[in-house]
Amino acid sequence: MALETHPFDIAEHLDAEEFMKAAFEEGDPAFIARCLGIVARARGMTKLARDVGMSRAALYKAFSGEGNPKFATILKGMKALGLELTPVLVKAGDAA
C-alpha cells in the first residue's frame, strides 16, 4: 500500500494573532509582509482585496516578502484581517 501525502500549508492551521506577534518579534520587514500574506491567504485573499480596495495581484505582490509595500498597505491589510499594530514601550536596556 502506497503512502499518500498532501502538501502542508501553514495557512490552514494558523493562529493569526500569535503568528503575527512572532513575525514582528523577528523585526524583518520582508518577513512580516510574507507572514501577513500567509494570514491573508488563510482568511481569503479575494475578500481582503475587496476590503482594502486593491487587486488580488497587488496584494499577493505586496505580501510576498519580495515586494516593498507601503506602510498604509500593511495597516489596511492588518485592519481588514482583524489585526492591529500597537506600540509597546521597550525596557531601557532592550532598546536598539
C-alpha positions as CSV (number, residue, x, y, z in Angstrom):
1,M,0.0,0.0,0.0
2,A,1.5,3.3,-1.1
3,L,1.8,6.2,1.4
4,E,-0.4,9.1,0.3
5,T,1.0,12.6,1.2
6,H,-0.5,16.0,0.9
7,P,1.3,19.4,0.7
8,F,1.4,21.1,4.1
9,D,0.0,24.7,4.1
10,I,0.5,26.6,7.4
11,A,-2.3,28.9,6.4
12,E,-4.7,26.1,7.2
13,H,-3.5,25.7,10.8
14,L,-3.0,29.3,11.8
15,D,-3.5,31.3,14.9
16,A,-3.1,34.7,13.1
17,E,-2.5,36.8,16.3
18,E,0.3,34.6,17.6
19,F,1.7,34.1,14.1
20,M,1.9,37.9,13.5
21,K,3.3,38.6,17.0
22,A,6.2,36.2,16.2
23,A,6.7,37.8,12.8
24,F,7.0,41.2,14.4
25,E,9.5,39.9,17.0
26,E,11.8,38.9,14.2
27,G,11.9,42.6,13.1
28,D,12.4,41.8,9.4
29,P,10.0,43.9,7.2
30,A,10.1,41.4,4.3
31,F,9.3,38.5,6.7
32,I,6.5,40.5,8.3
33,A,5.0,41.1,4.9
34,R,5.3,37.5,3.9
35,C,3.6,36.4,7.1
36,L,0.8,38.8,6.6
37,G,0.4,37.3,3.1
38,I,0.1,33.8,4.7
39,V,-2.6,35.1,7.1
40,A,-4.4,36.8,4.1
41,R,-4.4,33.6,2.2
42,A,-5.8,31.7,5.2
43,R,-8.6,34.2,5.5
44,G,-9.3,34.7,1.8
45,M,-7.3,37.0,-0.4
46,T,-10.3,37.9,-2.6
47,K,-12.2,39.3,0.4
48,L,-9.1,41.1,1.7
49,A,-8.6,42.7,-1.7
50,R,-12.1,43.9,-1.8
51,D,-11.9,45.2,1.8
52,V,-8.7,47.2,1.2
53,G,-9.6,48.4,-2.3
54,M,-6.7,46.7,-4.1
55,S,-6.4,43.9,-6.6
56,R,-5.5,40.4,-5.5
57,A,-2.4,40.5,-7.7
58,A,-1.2,43.7,-6.0
59,L,-1.8,42.2,-2.5
60,Y,0.0,39.0,-3.5
61,K,3.0,41.0,-4.6
62,A,2.9,43.4,-1.6
63,F,2.7,40.5,0.9
64,S,5.1,38.1,-0.9
65,G,8.2,39.2,1.0
66,E,9.7,40.2,-2.3
67,G,7.7,43.5,-2.7
68,N,8.1,46.6,-0.7
69,P,4.6,47.5,0.4
70,K,3.7,51.0,1.7
71,F,3.1,51.2,5.4
72,A,-0.5,52.2,4.6
73,T,-1.0,48.9,2.7
74,I,0.3,47.0,5.7
75,L,-2.1,48.8,8.1
76,K,-5.1,48.4,5.8
77,G,-4.4,44.7,5.4
78,M,-4.0,44.2,9.1
79,K,-7.2,46.1,9.9
80,A,-9.1,44.1,7.3
81,L,-7.8,40.9,8.8
82,G,-8.9,42.0,12.3
83,L,-5.4,42.7,13.5
84,E,-4.0,46.0,14.8
85,L,-0.5,47.3,15.3
86,T,0.0,48.5,18.9
87,P,3.2,50.3,20.0
88,V,4.7,48.9,23.2
89,L,7.5,50.7,25.1
90,V,10.7,48.6,25.3
91,K,12.6,48.3,28.5
92,A,15.6,50.7,28.8
93,G,18.2,48.0,28.4
94,D,16.4,46.4,25.5
95,A,16.2,49.3,23.1
96,A,18.3,49.1,20.0
